């Protein structure tokens, strides 16, 4: 497992950001979770990082993935892993194989619901030796209690909990680079309020 997360050793995994399932988020504003998930996708685009998308039962109440993911990452969207109903994405072989194929040992994960979509693959990936950071403001839960319990379980398993702005700053490393300039603009346009 690599100690430091860099654009070169990291992949982004977005789990089940589907229009129906998004409505289950109650502990934070749904629009905030969506905006931050999209910001992560934009960050990955700036760095040309591998992106793995997965969904569950798109033809049911969960619905399709949010359209912004297709616009930002059309190849990843076309190759998205459509799970037939397997709750833990890591337990679904095509998803795990897609992650392994990236060759990256650090994983950034956000799941539309922390307490179902995110907690299980995050813990299992950490147990399998990956460095895992979960982005808590691009994920959410129907209940404060289930969110809290899921966060505790992940931390006990060695998963690092983070926020979108912190993660972007960590990967940027230097605002004066070409990527850093794009990322600081992304922070102030999409993630945090403008200064002044």
N, C-alpha and C positions, 0 to 999 in steps of 0.2 A: 504494500500500500504506500503510495506516495504521500509524504508529509504535507507538502504545500499544494494547494489547488492552483493550477495554472491553466490557461486556455489550451496548452499543448497536451496536458495529461488528463483532461476532464471531458466528460460527455454530459449533455442535458437530457433528462428523462421527464417528460410531462405525461402524467397519468390521469386519464379520464376527465379531461376538461371539456365535458359535454354539456350542451345547453340545458338539458333537463336536470342532470345531476348537480350542476352549479347551484340550482335553487335550494339544495339541501344545506348550503353554508349559511349558518346563523350567527356564529361567534364573531365574525367580522363582516363588513359590507361585501356583498357579492361582487359589486363593481370593482372594489379594491383588489379582491383576489384575482378577478379576470384581468384587470389592468397589469397587475404584477406578473401574472403568468405570461402575458403578451410581452412585457418588458424583458423577461428572461429569454423568450424566443428571439427578440431583437438583439439582445446581448450575444446570444449564440451566433446570430447572423453576422454581427460585427467581427467576431473572432473566427468565423468559419469552423465552429465547433460541431461535432456530431450531435444530432438531435434524434431521439427516439420518441415517437408518439405511440400511445396505446389508448384503446377505447374498449368499452364493454357493452355489448348488446345495443348497438346504435339504432337498431330497428324497433326498439322498445321505448319506454318512457325516458330513458337516459338521453336519447337523441344523439345527433351528430356532434363531433368535436366543434369547438367554436371556429368560425370561418377564418378568423385572423391567423390561425396556425397554418391553414392551407395557403393563405396569401404570402406569409413569411417563409415557409418551408415546404414548397410544393412537393419536392421529392420525398421528404420525410412523411408528409401527409399521405401521399400515394402509397408509401410503404408501411403505413401505420399498422400496428399489430391489433387486429380486431379479435378480442377475446370473446369466446362464446358465452361467458358467464363466470369464468374462473375469477374469484375475488382477488387473490394475491397474484399480481402480474408476474412476480418473480417465479412463481410456481408454474407459469405457463411457458413451456419450452420455447416457442417462437420468440417470445419477448426476451427471455434470458439469452438466447442465442444471438439476437440482434444487438444486445448490449455487449456481449463478449466479442462480437465481430468488430466493434469500434476499436478494440485494443486499448481502451482507456481504463485506468485503474481507479480513477476518482469519478464519482457520480454526483451530479446535482439533481435532486428530485423535488418535484412538486406534484401533489395529487389533489384532485378536486376535493376529496374529503380526507382529512388527516386521519380520521378514526377508522376508515375502511380502506380507501384506495392507496394511502401512503404508508401507513405504519408497517404493514406486513412486508412489502418489497424492500423498504428501507432497512428493516432489521435483518432480513435474509441476505441482502447484498452485503451488509456489514459483516455478517457471520461468514460470508464467503470470501472475505478479505479485501473488499473494496473500501475505499474511503468514501463516506457518504455524508453529504450535507443536504438537509431538507429545508426548503424555503417556506417558512410558516405563514408569511403573508400572501403567498400564492396558493395556499391550501386553507381549508377550514372544516368545521364540523357542525352538525346540527345542534350539539349541546356543549356547553362549557366543560362539563364533567368529562365527556368522552374525548374532547380535545386535550384536556389536561392529562388524562390517563395515557393517551397515545404518546404525548410528548415525553412523559416519564419513561414509558417503555422504550422509546427510541434512544433516549439519552443513556439509559442503563445498558443498551446494546452497543454503545459507542458511536451512535449517529450524532453528528453535529447539527444543532438547530440554528438557523440563521434567518435573515430577512433580505429582501431583494436589494435594498441599497447597500447593505453590508457586503453581500456577495459580489455585486458589481464592482465595488471599490477594491475588494480582495483580488479579483481577477484583473482589474485594470492595472494595478500596481503603480502606474505613473500616468497622471492626467496629461502630461505634456506630449505623450506619444500620439500618433495618428488615431489609434484605437481609443486611447484615453480621452481624447477630445470628443470623439463620437459618444463615448459612454457617459461623460459628464453631461453632455447635451441630453442624452436619454434619461439620465437621472432627473434633470430639472424639467423635462417636458412630460415625462410619463410616471415618475415614481414619487418625487418629493416636491413640495411647493417651491416656486421660484423665490430667490432671495430678493428682498426689497420691494 
